[in-house]
Amino acid sequence: MAKKNFLSNILYKIFQKLFGTVEDKDLSLSNPQKFLIVRQHNQLGDLLAGVSLFRAIKETYPASSITIILSPDNYHGLVKNRFIDKIFIFDKKKLLNPLYVIRLVTLLRSGYDSAIVPVVVSISFTSNFLAGLSNSRVKIGAASLNGIVNESAFFFNRRIKLDWRKHPDSNVSERSLDIVRPFGITTSDYRVEINFTEEDIEVARLFKEQIGLSDKEYIIGFHVGAGKPSNRWSLDKYLLLMRRLKEIYLIQFYLTGSNSDREEIQYLKSRAEFKLYEFLNKPIPEVAALISLSDLFISNDTGIMHVAGSTSTPQISIFGPTNPFNWAPIGNNKYFIRKSELIDDVSVQDVFELCKMILPFNKEEYHVR
C-alpha cells in the first residue's frame, strides 16, 4: 500500500506540474455563455438526481449553452433533455483510437466560459482531469468533500468546499447545486426532468393498446431489479403484492427493465397466475412516457426510480440501506417506504396499504391521464 501511495503521489505531482492552475477566489462569472459539465460517473440515478444543476444554469443564464460529458452507461438519461445542448460520450475503451482522441480534444478546447465537475457521492479524478484539460476560463470543482481533501483540486481555479455532515438528510437534488451556489447559480425547482416527444408517447400508447385495458382498469408499472443486491425487495413479496392488488382492483401490470433483469422477470412470470407484460430494453424517454400514462409505479431504489420521479404519476419507492431523504424522488405523489437497512423488513402489507391510499377502489373516481 505504501508503494502504491508513493507512486500515486508522484503521478499527482506530475499532473499538477503539467496541468495545475492557481486558485482564484473571485466568485463572479461575468455572464458566461458556454458551459462544459463533466459528469462521466456511471450511475444513472446520480446523474438524473442532478438535473437541478442544469436547470439552475439555464434559469440563471437563459441564453447559455450546456455541453456535457457522460459515460456510455449513463448518457441515455439525458437524451432529449431540454437543458442540454450537446452530449459527448467519454468511452475509455476508445482512447486508443486517434480519431476519437482528436474529437475529445477538439471538444475540450472549444472555448468554454465555465467548466464544472459536479460532486454528490465521490470525487472522480477522471472527471477532474477532463475539466482540467479544457481551455475554460473558469474551472469549478470540489476543494474537499465532507472534510476529505480533493487531491486533484489543482485542476480548478475555483475550488468549493462541499460538506453535508451537518445536513445528512438533504436530498441529492439540492446537494448538486452546492458546487455553483457560491457563484449565484441556483433554482427552487429540484425535480428530476426527462423530456420525451410525441413519438415516445405514441410508443407508450401502443403498448397500452396491446394490453387491451378497459376504461375501468388500472395499469401499474413495476421495476423489480437493481444494480445492488441489497437494494432489491424480495421477488416473492412483489408477487404477493400483485396478487393482493388483483383481489380488490381491476388491474394490469407491466415490468420495466433490461436484459440484466431478465432472470428476475422470468421468475415472476413463471409464478404469476396472471399476465405480466414486459417493457424491456427501451430508451429512457419511452420508459418515462409509459410511466407518465400509468396510474402507479412501484420500484426498488435504483436508476429507474428517478425516471419515474420525473413524471407526475404516483410512485412508491422501496428502500433498504440507502437514506431515502437523500435519494427518494421529490414532488407530489412521490412516496417511499423504509424500515431498516434490510430492504426486506418492508412488508407486503406496508406497500399494499400505501397502494390503497393512492388508488380509489372505483377508477371512475380517479383522474385518468
C-alpha positions as CSV (number, residue, x, y, z in Angstrom):
1,M,0.0,0.0,0.0
2,A,2.9,2.4,0.8
3,K,4.4,1.7,-2.6
4,K,1.0,2.5,-4.2
5,N,0.6,5.7,-2.3
6,F,4.2,6.7,-3.2
7,L,3.5,6.2,-6.9
8,S,0.2,8.0,-6.7
9,N,1.9,11.0,-5.1
10,I,4.4,11.1,-7.8
11,L,1.7,11.0,-10.5
12,Y,-0.3,13.7,-8.8
13,K,2.8,15.9,-8.7
14,I,3.4,15.4,-12.4
15,F,-0.2,16.2,-13.3
16,Q,-0.1,19.3,-11.1
17,K,3.1,20.5,-12.7
18,L,1.7,20.0,-16.2
19,F,-2.0,21.0,-15.8
20,G,-2.3,22.7,-12.4
21,T,-3.8,26.1,-12.1
22,V,-3.7,28.9,-9.5
23,E,-6.8,29.2,-7.3
24,D,-8.8,32.4,-7.8
25,K,-11.2,33.5,-5.0
26,D,-13.3,35.6,-7.4
27,L,-16.9,34.4,-7.4
28,S,-18.1,36.5,-10.4
29,L,-18.6,34.6,-13.7
30,S,-19.1,37.6,-16.0
31,N,-22.2,36.4,-17.8
32,P,-20.9,33.1,-19.2
33,Q,-22.4,31.8,-22.4
34,K,-20.8,28.4,-22.8
35,F,-20.8,25.8,-20.1
36,L,-18.9,22.4,-20.0
37,I,-20.1,19.9,-17.4
38,V,-18.1,16.7,-16.9
39,R,-20.3,14.0,-15.4
40,Q,-18.8,10.7,-16.6
41,H,-19.6,8.7,-13.5
42,N,-21.6,5.5,-14.4
43,Q,-24.6,5.8,-12.1
44,L,-27.8,6.8,-13.9
45,G,-29.6,7.7,-10.6
46,D,-26.8,10.1,-9.6
47,L,-27.0,11.8,-13.0
48,L,-30.8,12.2,-13.0
49,A,-30.8,13.5,-9.4
50,G,-28.5,16.3,-10.6
51,V,-30.8,17.7,-13.3
52,S,-31.5,20.6,-10.9
53,L,-28.0,21.8,-11.7
54,F,-28.7,22.0,-15.4
55,R,-32.0,23.7,-14.7
56,A,-30.3,26.3,-12.4
57,I,-27.7,27.2,-15.1
58,K,-30.4,27.8,-17.7
59,E,-32.6,29.8,-15.3
60,T,-29.7,32.0,-14.3
61,Y,-28.2,32.3,-17.8
62,P,-31.1,31.7,-20.3
63,A,-29.0,32.4,-23.4
64,S,-26.2,30.0,-22.4
65,S,-25.5,26.6,-23.9
66,I,-24.5,23.4,-22.0
67,T,-22.2,20.7,-23.3
68,I,-22.0,17.6,-21.0
69,I,-19.5,14.7,-21.0
70,L,-21.2,11.5,-19.9
71,S,-20.3,7.8,-19.8
72,P,-21.6,5.0,-22.1
73,D,-23.6,3.7,-19.2
74,N,-25.5,6.9,-18.1
75,Y,-25.9,9.1,-21.2
76,H,-29.3,7.6,-22.0
77,G,-30.7,9.5,-19.1
78,L,-30.2,12.9,-20.7
79,V,-31.1,12.1,-24.3
80,K,-33.6,14.8,-25.4
81,N,-33.2,16.7,-22.2
82,R,-34.2,20.3,-22.9
83,F,-31.4,21.8,-20.8
84,I,-28.6,20.0,-22.6
85,D,-27.4,21.4,-25.9
86,K,-24.7,18.8,-26.7
87,I,-23.7,15.4,-25.3
88,F,-20.3,13.8,-25.7
89,I,-19.8,10.2,-24.6
90,F,-16.5,9.6,-22.9
91,D,-15.5,6.0,-23.5
92,K,-12.2,4.9,-22.1
93,K,-12.1,1.9,-24.5
94,K,-11.9,4.3,-27.4
95,L,-8.9,6.2,-26.2
96,L,-6.6,4.1,-28.4
97,N,-8.5,5.4,-31.5
98,P,-6.7,8.6,-32.7
99,L,-9.8,9.9,-34.4
100,Y,-11.8,9.6,-31.1
101,V,-9.0,11.4,-29.2
102,I,-9.0,14.2,-31.7
103,R,-12.8,14.6,-31.3
104,L,-12.4,14.6,-27.5
105,V,-9.5,17.2,-27.5
106,T,-11.4,19.4,-30.0
107,L,-14.5,19.3,-27.7
108,L,-12.4,20.2,-24.6
109,R,-10.7,23.1,-26.5
110,S,-13.9,24.7,-27.8
111,G,-13.6,27.9,-25.8
112,Y,-15.9,27.4,-22.8
113,D,-16.6,30.2,-20.3
114,S,-17.0,27.7,-17.4
115,A,-16.2,24.1,-16.8
116,I,-18.0,22.4,-13.8
117,V,-17.5,19.0,-12.2
118,P,-20.5,18.2,-10.0
119,V,-19.9,16.1,-6.9
120,V,-22.6,14.4,-4.8
121,V,-21.2,11.0,-3.7
122,S,-17.5,10.7,-4.6
123,I,-14.7,12.6,-6.4
124,S,-13.6,11.4,-9.8
125,F,-10.1,12.1,-10.9
126,T,-11.0,11.3,-14.5
127,S,-13.8,14.0,-14.5
128,N,-11.4,16.5,-12.8
129,F,-8.7,15.7,-15.3
130,L,-11.0,16.2,-18.3
131,A,-12.2,19.6,-16.9
132,G,-8.5,20.5,-16.3
133,L,-7.7,19.8,-20.0
134,S,-10.4,22.1,-21.2
135,N,-9.5,25.7,-22.0
136,S,-12.3,27.1,-20.0
137,R,-11.7,30.5,-18.4
138,V,-13.3,29.3,-15.1
139,K,-12.9,25.8,-13.8
140,I,-15.2,24.9,-10.9
141,G,-14.6,21.8,-8.8
142,A,-14.5,20.5,-5.3
143,A,-11.8,21.5,-2.9
144,S,-12.9,18.8,-0.5
145,L,-15.9,16.5,0.2
146,N,-17.1,16.1,3.8
147,G,-13.8,17.1,5.2
148,I,-11.7,14.9,2.8
149,V,-9.3,16.9,0.7
150,N,-9.6,16.6,-3.1
151,E,-6.1,15.8,-4.1
152,S,-6.8,16.8,-7.7
153,A,-8.3,20.1,-6.9
154,F,-5.3,21.8,-8.6
155,F,-7.2,21.3,-11.9
156,F,-9.6,24.0,-10.8
157,N,-9.1,27.7,-10.4
158,R,-12.4,28.0,-8.4
159,R,-12.5,25.4,-5.5
160,I,-15.6,24.8,-3.4
161,K,-15.7,23.0,-0.1
162,L,-18.6,20.6,0.0
163,D,-19.7,19.4,3.4
164,W,-23.1,17.8,4.2
165,R,-22.3,16.3,7.5
166,K,-24.4,18.9,9.3
167,H,-27.3,18.2,6.9
168,P,-27.1,14.4,6.4
169,D,-30.8,14.2,5.2
170,S,-30.5,16.8,2.4
171,N,-31.6,15.5,-1.0
172,V,-29.0,14.9,-3.7
173,S,-31.0,17.2,-6.0
174,E,-30.3,20.0,-3.6
175,R,-26.7,19.0,-3.0
176,S,-26.0,19.1,-6.7
177,L,-26.4,22.8,-6.6
178,D,-23.8,23.5,-3.9
179,I,-20.9,23.4,-6.3
180,V,-22.4,26.5,-8.1
181,R,-24.4,28.3,-5.4
182,P,-21.4,30.5,-4.4
183,F,-21.5,31.9,-8.0
184,G,-25.2,32.9,-7.8
185,I,-26.4,29.9,-9.8
186,T,-29.5,28.4,-8.2
187,T,-33.1,27.3,-8.6
188,S,-36.0,26.5,-6.4
189,D,-37.1,23.5,-8.5
190,Y,-35.2,20.4,-7.6
191,R,-37.3,17.9,-9.6
192,V,-35.8,15.4,-12.0
193,E,-36.9,16.1,-15.6
194,I,-36.8,13.8,-18.5
195,N,-38.1,15.1,-21.8
196,F,-39.9,12.9,-24.3
197,T,-41.5,13.5,-27.6
198,E,-44.9,12.7,-29.2
199,E,-43.2,9.7,-30.8
200,D,-42.3,8.4,-27.4
201,I,-45.9,8.9,-26.1
202,E,-47.1,7.0,-29.2
203,V,-44.9,4.0,-28.3
204,A,-46.4,4.1,-24.8
205,R,-49.9,4.3,-26.1
206,L,-49.4,1.4,-28.5
207,F,-48.1,-0.7,-25.6
208,K,-51.2,0.1,-23.6
209,E,-53.4,-0.7,-26.5
210,Q,-51.7,-4.1,-26.8
211,I,-52.6,-4.8,-23.2
212,G,-56.2,-4.1,-24.0
213,L,-57.1,-2.1,-20.9
214,S,-60.8,-1.4,-20.3
215,D,-61.8,2.1,-19.1
216,K,-62.2,0.7,-15.5
217,E,-58.8,-1.0,-15.3
218,Y,-55.8,0.5,-13.6
219,I,-52.3,0.0,-15.0
220,I,-49.3,-0.3,-12.6
221,G,-45.7,-0.5,-13.6
222,F,-43.0,-2.3,-11.5
223,H,-39.3,-2.2,-11.6
224,V,-38.1,-5.2,-9.6
225,G,-34.3,-5.1,-10.4
226,A,-31.5,-3.0,-9.0
227,G,-27.7,-2.9,-9.5
228,K,-27.0,-3.6,-5.9
229,P,-28.5,-6.8,-4.4
230,S,-29.1,-5.0,-1.1
231,N,-31.5,-2.7,-2.9
232,R,-33.7,-5.5,-4.3
233,W,-37.0,-6.2,-2.5
234,S,-38.0,-9.8,-2.4
235,L,-39.4,-11.1,-5.7
236,D,-41.9,-13.2,-3.7
237,K,-43.1,-10.1,-2.0
238,Y,-43.6,-8.3,-5.3
239,L,-45.6,-11.3,-6.5
240,L,-47.7,-11.4,-3.3
241,L,-48.3,-7.7,-3.6
242,M,-49.6,-8.1,-7.1
243,R,-51.9,-10.9,-6.0
244,R,-53.4,-8.8,-3.3
245,L,-53.9,-5.9,-5.6
246,K,-55.6,-8.2,-8.1
247,E,-58.1,-9.3,-5.4
248,I,-59.5,-5.8,-5.0
249,Y,-58.8,-3.9,-8.2
250,L,-59.4,-4.3,-11.9
251,I,-55.8,-4.0,-12.8
252,Q,-53.0,-4.9,-15.2
253,F,-49.2,-5.0,-14.5
254,Y,-46.2,-4.3,-16.6
255,L,-42.5,-4.7,-15.8
256,T,-39.7,-2.4,-16.9
257,G,-36.0,-3.4,-17.1
258,S,-33.3,-4.6,-19.4
259,N,-31.5,-7.9,-20.2
260,S,-29.8,-7.7,-16.8
261,D,-33.2,-8.0,-15.1
262,R,-34.3,-11.0,-17.3
263,E,-33.8,-13.6,-14.6
264,E,-35.9,-11.7,-12.1
265,I,-38.7,-11.1,-14.6
266,Q,-38.8,-14.7,-15.7
267,Y,-39.1,-15.7,-12.0
268,L,-42.1,-13.6,-11.6
269,K,-43.8,-14.6,-14.9
270,S,-43.3,-18.3,-14.2
271,R,-45.1,-18.0,-10.8
272,A,-47.8,-15.5,-11.6
273,E,-51.3,-16.8,-12.3
274,F,-52.0,-13.6,-14.4
275,K,-50.4,-11.9,-17.3
276,L,-47.3,-9.8,-16.7
277,Y,-46.5,-7.5,-19.6
278,E,-42.9,-6.5,-20.4
279,F,-41.5,-3.2,-21.5
280,L,-37.8,-4.1,-21.7
281,N,-34.7,-2.6,-23.2
282,K,-36.5,0.6,-24.1
283,P,-34.9,4.1,-24.4
284,I,-35.3,6.2,-21.2
285,P,-37.7,8.7,-22.8
286,E,-40.0,5.9,-23.9
287,V,-39.9,4.5,-20.3
288,A,-40.7,7.9,-18.9
289,A,-43.6,8.3,-21.4
290,L,-45.1,5.0,-20.4
291,I,-44.8,5.7,-16.7
292,S,-46.5,9.1,-17.3
293,L,-49.5,7.2,-18.7
294,S,-49.7,4.8,-15.8
295,D,-51.7,5.0,-12.6
296,L,-48.9,4.0,-10.3
297,F,-45.3,2.9,-10.4
298,I,-43.5,0.8,-7.8
299,S,-39.8,0.2,-7.7
300,N,-36.7,-0.5,-5.8
301,D,-34.1,2.2,-5.1
302,T,-32.4,2.3,-8.5
303,G,-32.0,4.4,-11.6
304,I,-35.5,3.8,-13.0
305,M,-36.9,5.1,-9.7
306,H,-35.5,8.5,-10.8
307,V,-37.0,8.1,-14.3
308,A,-40.4,7.6,-12.6
309,G,-39.7,10.6,-10.4
310,S,-39.6,12.8,-13.4
311,T,-43.3,12.2,-14.1
312,S,-46.4,13.3,-12.3
313,T,-47.5,9.6,-11.8
314,P,-47.9,8.5,-8.2
315,Q,-44.9,6.5,-7.2
316,I,-43.8,4.1,-4.3
317,S,-40.1,3.6,-3.8
318,I,-38.9,0.8,-1.6
319,F,-35.7,1.5,0.3
320,G,-33.2,-0.6,2.3
321,P,-29.6,0.6,3.1
322,T,-29.8,3.9,1.3
323,N,-31.2,7.0,3.0
324,P,-34.4,7.9,1.2
325,F,-34.2,11.5,2.3
326,N,-31.1,11.8,0.2
327,W,-32.3,9.8,-2.8
328,A,-36.1,9.5,-3.0
329,P,-37.7,11.5,-5.8
330,I,-39.1,14.9,-4.9
331,G,-42.6,16.0,-5.7
332,N,-46.3,15.4,-5.2
333,N,-47.5,11.8,-5.1
334,K,-43.9,10.6,-4.5
335,Y,-43.8,8.2,-1.6
336,F,-41.1,6.0,-0.1
337,I,-41.1,3.2,2.5
338,R,-38.1,2.2,4.6
339,K,-38.0,0.2,7.8
340,S,-34.3,-0.5,8.3
341,E,-31.1,-1.1,6.3
342,L,-32.6,-4.5,5.3
343,I,-35.0,-3.8,2.5
344,D,-37.0,-7.0,3.2
345,D,-38.0,-5.5,6.5
346,V,-40.6,-3.7,4.4
347,S,-43.6,-5.9,4.4
348,V,-46.1,-6.6,1.6
349,Q,-48.8,-5.0,3.9
350,D,-46.8,-1.8,4.2
351,V,-46.8,-1.3,0.4
352,F,-50.3,-2.7,0.0
353,E,-51.8,-0.2,2.4
354,L,-50.0,2.7,0.6
355,C,-51.4,1.5,-2.7
356,K,-54.9,1.5,-1.3
357,M,-54.3,5.1,-0.1
358,I,-53.2,6.2,-3.6
359,L,-55.8,4.3,-5.7
360,P,-59.6,4.6,-5.1
361,F,-61.4,1.3,-5.4
362,N,-63.5,2.7,-8.2
363,K,-61.4,4.0,-11.1
364,E,-64.2,6.4,-12.1
365,E,-63.2,8.4,-9.0
366,Y,-59.6,8.6,-10.2
367,H,-58.2,11.2,-12.5
368,V,-57.4,9.3,-15.7
369,R,-54.5,10.7,-17.7
